[in-house]
Amino acid sequence: MDVHGALAKRLGVEEASLHDLSTYATSPNYSDLERAALAVAVALTREPRALPENLRATLAALCGDEGFEEVVATVGLFNYLTRLHNGCGVKN
């Protein structure tokens, strides 16, 4: 398991949710809010320069503007740290 998975487990994420991460969009182990946050994370990881408006609107509707900003900031931080670790050759 990678460092993020280990952190998720320590923070209480269920094993079933971690197992279903690749199918989060259809898995019953995720709430609508979690699906929206994961969709934003995937989109920003693939294309960090722009977030599709439909994903922005869905997440903001589910968690408000402050929650939206918190999710985007967290995604950005973890993407940055992963790229930094990869670039420096840091191993799990």
Secondary structure, 3 states (H helix, E strand, C coil): CCHHHHHHHHCCCCHHHHHCHHHCCCCCCCCHHHHHHHHHHHHHHHCCCCCCHHHHHHHHHHHHHHHHHHHHHHHHHHHHHHHHHHHHCCCC
